[in-house]
């Protein structure tokens, strides 16, 4: 039996990869326009980073991480999300000592062991941006605006923005007690995972994927009723900023996100068109994460966006992705001398910046011309031994179905003019 790719992974084949190149290019261009700079972090980190950052009561840490011990006995985890590694790099390299804010973006593979489904695999890919050192809600609004503008640029219309405040450690203590008081009479009805969270992190009960637990949580207290004055003012400021930018949103007090490091702002762009997992982009503020992993007190805010889900939404919305360009010119040869001359000419064309190709199987001329047509080449250069002796080529316009003779030393110049 032939070896296949592991469950929950996929190959990105040449006939699909151009779509990824398109969205990657658009994302980088928008990052540049917003003043973000790229960061690349390792595929694996010390497991402790995610236990302390993401939170040891989350589904990610409890159920989904790919963790192992390396040959040195170190606990290592393939990164399940992009924010914690970016924060670790920000702290390790003391970027907090530079003028703030620091604005980073990344594109990274992530790994989570969960049931594969539409738009979510065990190896998946994320775009993400992070802003460090900006405590004002203006930063949150601009991060949300970036996500909205990018989704608009990608031609996606069937998503809506939902926002919430998850408070801070001060106001969450009273909310924690209110949640425990609400769920205590239903404790025996909770799933085993939620029972383990009841004492340690009751907010995670609102994020449970069990349908029965979701029904129990339907009438749970709202975090918005327990916000301290600072968090309430911050949430009001966020809404004012979004209103000023013309960004539509809905307040959803049930959003807690699947990571423990969030404070104050939490948001999601949601869609009902890609299966059970409806969030295509989510993020928020994390004012204590840098401290949590050993750095100074520096606030942060950002988002992660699943590329697989993004492409599914683009397909649903009929967004146009231009196909990769065909070769500018195909070199067809007949005879050994012309083959050698064709190889030399092929390199000259490529060095001049033209997309050029030729047949590697030494087919007959008819087969080569058929291949040139299948590739969609605009021009075909035909070289036989007679042309080599005369120092010329036959230049065939595949669109106009016209052919004329061109001196070999003037071919690049003529092609450049014709392709302008």
C-alpha positions in Angstrom: 0.0 0.0 0.0 1.4 3.4 -0.9 2.2 5.8 1.9 -0.3 8.6 2.2 -0.2 12.0 4.0 -1.1 11.8 7.7 -4.8 12.3 8.6 -5.6 16.0 8.9 -2.9 17.2 6.6 -3.0 18.0 2.9 -0.7 18.6 0.0 -0.8 22.0 -1.8 -0.4 21.0 -5.4 0.8 23.2 -8.2 -2.7 23.7 -9.7 -3.9 25.2 -6.4 -0.9 26.9 -4.9 -1.4 30.1 -7.0 -4.4 30.8 -4.8 -2.2 30.8 -1.7 0.3 33.0 -3.4 -2.5 35.5 -4.3 -3.8 35.8 -0.7 -0.3 35.8 0.8 0.7 38.7 -1.5 -2.4 40.7 -0.7 -1.9 40.1 3.1 1.8 41.3 2.9 0.8 44.3 0.9 -1.8 45.3 3.4 0.6 44.8 6.3 3.0 47.1 4.6 0.3 49.8 4.2 -0.6 49.5 7.9 3.0 49.7 9.0 3.5 46.0 10.1 6.8 44.1 9.8 7.2 40.4 9.4 8.4 38.0 12.1 9.2 34.3 11.6 9.3 32.1 14.7 10.3 28.4 15.0 7.7 25.7 14.2 8.2 24.3 17.8 8.6 25.9 21.2 9.0 24.8 24.8 5.7 23.3 25.9 5.7 25.6 29.0 5.2 28.6 26.7 1.7 27.5 25.7 0.8 26.1 29.1 1.5 29.5 30.6 0.3 31.6 27.7 -2.6 29.8 26.1 -3.7 28.4 29.4 -3.7 24.9 30.8 -7.5 24.8 31.1 -8.1 25.4 27.4 -9.0 22.7 24.9 -5.8 23.5 23.0 -3.5 22.6 25.9 -5.7 19.9 27.4 -6.5 18.0 24.2 -5.0 19.3 21.0 -1.3 20.0 21.3 1.3 17.9 19.5 3.8 17.6 22.3 6.8 15.3 22.8 10.2 15.1 24.4 13.2 15.6 22.2 16.5 13.6 22.6 17.6 15.9 25.3 14.6 15.3 27.4 13.1 18.7 26.8 9.3 19.1 26.5 8.6 20.5 23.0 5.3 21.4 21.3 4.5 22.1 17.7 3.0 25.6 17.8 -0.8 25.5 18.0 -1.2 29.3 17.5 1.0 32.3 16.5 0.6 34.9 19.2 2.6 33.2 22.0 5.7 32.6 19.9 5.6 36.2 18.7 5.3 37.4 22.3 8.2 35.1 23.3 10.4 36.6 20.6 9.4 40.1 21.5 10.4 39.4 25.1 13.5 37.3 24.4 15.0 39.9 22.1 14.0 42.8 24.4 12.1 44.6 21.7 10.2 46.3 24.5 13.3 48.5 25.0 12.7 50.1 21.6 10.2 52.9 20.7 6.7 51.5 20.9 4.4 50.4 19.5 5.9 47.3 17.9 3.8 46.1 15.0 4.4 42.5 13.7 2.8 40.2 11.2 3.3 36.5 10.4 2.2 33.7 8.2 2.7 30.3 9.9 1.7 26.7 9.9 0.0 25.6 13.2 -0.7 22.2 14.6 -3.7 20.9 16.6 -4.9 17.4 17.1 -8.7 17.6 16.5 -11.2 16.1 14.2 -10.5 17.3 10.6 -13.4 19.3 9.1 -14.1 21.9 6.5 -11.5 24.7 6.8 -9.7 23.2 9.8 -7.0 20.5 9.5 -4.5 19.2 12.0 -1.9 21.1 10.2 -3.4 24.5 9.2 -2.1 27.9 8.4 -2.6 31.3 9.9 -2.1 35.0 9.1 -1.7 37.1 12.2 -0.8 40.6 13.3 0.3 41.8 16.8 0.6 45.3 18.2 2.7 45.6 21.4 3.0 48.6 23.7 -0.3 50.3 22.8 -2.7 50.5 25.8 -5.4 52.7 24.1 -8.4 51.2 22.4 -7.4 52.9 19.2 -5.0 50.0 18.6 -7.8 47.5 19.1 -10.0 49.4 16.6 -7.2 49.5 14.0 -6.5 45.8 14.4 -10.2 45.0 13.8 -10.3 47.5 10.9 -7.3 45.7 9.4 -9.2 42.4 9.5 -12.3 44.0 8.0 -10.4 45.7 5.2 -8.5 42.5 4.4 -11.7 40.4 4.2 -13.3 43.1 2.0 -10.2 43.1 -0.2 -10.6 39.3 -0.6 -14.2 39.8 -1.8 -15.8 38.2 1.3 -19.2 39.6 2.1 -21.0 37.0 4.2 -19.2 37.6 7.5 -20.2 39.6 10.5 -18.1 41.2 13.3 -18.9 40.3 16.9 -17.2 42.0 19.8 -17.1 41.5 23.6 -15.1 42.5 26.6 -13.8 39.6 28.7 -12.7 42.0 31.4 -9.5 41.9 33.5 -8.4 40.0 36.5 -10.0 42.5 38.8 -13.6 42.3 37.4 -13.3 38.6 36.4 -13.0 37.5 40.0 -16.6 38.6 40.7 -17.8 37.2 37.4 -16.1 33.9 38.2 -18.1 33.6 41.4 -21.3 34.4 39.5 -20.6 31.7 36.9 -19.9 29.1 39.6 -23.1 30.0 41.4 -25.0 29.6 38.2 -23.5 26.3 37.1 -23.3 24.7 40.6 -26.9 23.3 40.5 -26.1 21.8 37.1 -22.6 20.5 38.0 -23.5 16.8 37.6 -24.9 17.6 34.1 -21.6 19.0 32.9 -19.2 17.1 30.7 -16.0 15.8 32.4 -13.9 18.5 30.8 -16.2 21.3 32.2 -16.2 19.7 35.6 -12.4 20.0 35.7 -12.8 23.7 34.7 -15.5 24.6 37.2 -13.0 25.5 39.9 -10.0 26.5 37.9 -11.5 28.6 35.1 -15.3 28.7 34.9 -15.3 31.1 31.9 -14.2 28.2 29.8 -17.6 26.6 30.5 -19.0 29.2 28.1 -16.6 27.9 25.4 -17.5 24.2 25.6 -18.3 22.5 22.3 -20.8 20.0 23.9 -24.3 20.8 22.8 -25.7 19.9 26.2 -23.3 22.3 28.0 -24.0 25.0 25.4 -27.7 24.7 26.4 -26.9 25.0 30.1 -24.7 28.1 29.3 -27.5 29.8 27.4 -28.8 31.7 30.4 -25.5 32.2 32.2 -24.6 35.6 33.6 -23.1 38.1 31.1 -19.6 39.4 31.7 -20.8 42.9 30.6 -22.7 43.1 33.9 -19.5 42.6 35.9 -17.0 44.9 34.2 -15.0 47.2 36.3 -15.0 50.9 35.5 -11.8 50.7 33.5 -12.9 47.8 31.4 -16.4 49.3 30.8 -14.9 52.6 29.7 -12.4 50.7 27.4 -15.3 48.8 25.8 -17.3 52.0 25.3 -14.2 53.6 23.7 -13.7 50.7 21.4 -17.3 51.0 20.1 -16.9 54.7 19.6 -13.7 54.1 17.6 -15.4 51.4 15.4 -18.4 53.7 14.9 -16.0 56.5 13.8 -14.4 54.2 11.3 -17.8 53.0 9.9 -17.3 49.4 10.9 -20.5 47.5 11.7 -20.5 45.1 14.7 -22.7 43.2 17.1 -22.0 43.0 20.8 -21.9 39.2 21.8 -21.3 38.7 25.5 -20.8 35.0 24.9 -17.5 35.4 23.1 -14.6 34.3 25.4 -12.2 33.0 22.7 -10.4 29.7 23.1 -7.3 31.1 24.8 -6.8 32.3 28.4 -4.6 35.2 27.7 -7.3 37.7 26.5 -8.2 40.7 28.5 -10.8 43.4 27.7 -11.4 43.2 23.9 -12.3 39.9 22.3 -13.7 39.8 18.7 -14.6 37.3 16.0 -15.5 37.5 12.3 -18.0 34.7 11.9 -19.7 33.0 8.9 -22.3 30.3 8.7 -21.1 29.0 5.3 -18.1 26.8 6.2 -19.5 24.2 8.5 -19.6 23.9 12.2 -16.5 26.0 12.7 -17.8 29.4 11.9 -15.0 31.8 13.0 -12.7 32.8 10.1 -10.8 35.4 12.1 -10.6 36.1 15.8 -8.5 38.1 18.2 -8.4 40.5 21.1 -6.3 42.2 23.7 -3.8 40.5 26.0 -2.3 43.0 28.5 -0.7 40.4 30.8 0.6 37.8 28.4 4.1 39.3 28.1 4.4 39.4 31.9 3.1 35.8 32.1 6.0 34.4 30.1 8.6 36.4 31.9 8.7 39.9 30.3 7.8 43.3 31.5 4.3 44.8 31.8 3.6 45.6 28.1 0.1 45.5 26.6 -0.7 43.7 23.3 -3.5 43.2 20.8 -3.8 41.2 17.6 -5.7 38.5 15.6 -5.3 35.2 13.9 -6.9 34.4 10.5 -7.2 30.8 9.1 -6.0 30.7 5.5 -7.8 27.5 4.7 -11.1 29.0 5.9 -10.4 32.2 4.1 -10.0 30.4 0.8 -13.2 28.5 1.4 -15.1 31.7 2.0 -13.5 33.3 -1.1 -14.8 30.3 -3.1 -18.2 30.6 -1.6 -18.3 34.3 -2.4 -17.2 33.8 -6.0 -14.1 35.9 -5.4 -11.8 35.9 -8.5 -8.3 34.7 -8.1 -6.1 35.3 -11.2 -4.5 32.1 -12.5 -0.7 32.0 -12.8 0.7 33.6 -16.0 1.5 31.4 -18.9 5.0 31.3 -20.4 5.8 34.3 -22.5 7.7 32.2 -25.0 8.3 28.5 -25.7 11.4 27.3 -27.5 10.8 24.4 -29.9 13.9 22.8 -31.5 14.4 20.2 -34.3 17.8 18.5 -34.4 20.8 18.3 -32.1 22.5 21.5 -33.1 19.2 23.4 -32.7 18.6 21.8 -29.3 21.9 23.1 -28.0 21.2 26.5 -29.5 17.8 26.4 -27.9 19.2 25.7 -24.5 21.6 28.7 -24.8 18.7 30.9 -26.0 16.4 29.7 -23.2 18.9 30.9 -20.6 19.3 34.2 -22.4 15.5 34.7 -22.4 15.1 33.9 -18.8 18.0 36.2 -17.8 16.2 39.0 -19.6 13.2 38.5 -17.3 11.0 36.6 -19.7 9.0 33.5 -18.7 10.4 30.9 -21.0 10.2 27.1 -21.3 11.0 24.2 -23.6 10.4 20.5 -24.0 12.6 18.3 -21.9 11.4 15.1 -23.6 12.7 15.9 -27.1 9.3 15.3 -28.7 8.8 15.8 -32.4 8.0 19.3 -33.6 4.3 18.6 -33.7 4.4 17.4 -30.0 6.4 20.5 -29.0 3.9 22.9 -30.6 1.1 21.0 -28.9 2.8 21.4 -25.5 3.3 25.1 -26.2 -0.4 25.5 -26.9 -1.4 23.5 -23.8 0.8 25.7 -21.6 -0.8 28.8 -23.1 2.5 30.3 -24.3 2.0 33.6 -26.1 4.9 33.0 -28.5 6.8 30.0 -29.8 10.4 30.2 -31.1 11.1 27.5 -33.7 14.7 26.6 -34.3 16.0 24.0 -36.8 19.5 23.3 -37.9 19.0 25.6 -40.9 18.1 28.5 -38.6 21.2 27.8 -36.5 23.4 28.1 -39.6 21.7 31.3 -40.6 21.6 32.8 -37.1 17.8 33.3 -37.1 14.7 31.9 -35.5 11.1 31.5 -36.6 8.9 33.5 -34.2 5.3 32.3 -34.0 2.6 34.4 -32.5 0.3 31.8 -30.9 -2.7 34.2 -30.6 -2.5 35.8 -34.1 -1.3 32.6 -35.7 1.4 34.5 -37.5 5.0 33.6 -38.0 8.1 35.5 -39.2 11.8 35.3 -39.2 13.9 37.2 -36.6 17.7 37.4 -36.2 18.6 35.5 -33.1 20.6 38.4 -31.6 17.5 40.6 -31.8 14.9 38.1 -30.5 14.9 39.3 -26.8 14.4 43.0 -27.9 11.6 42.1 -30.3 9.8 39.9 -27.7 10.2 42.6 -25.1 8.5 45.0 -27.4 5.7 42.6 -28.4 5.0 41.7 -24.7 4.7 45.3 -23.6 
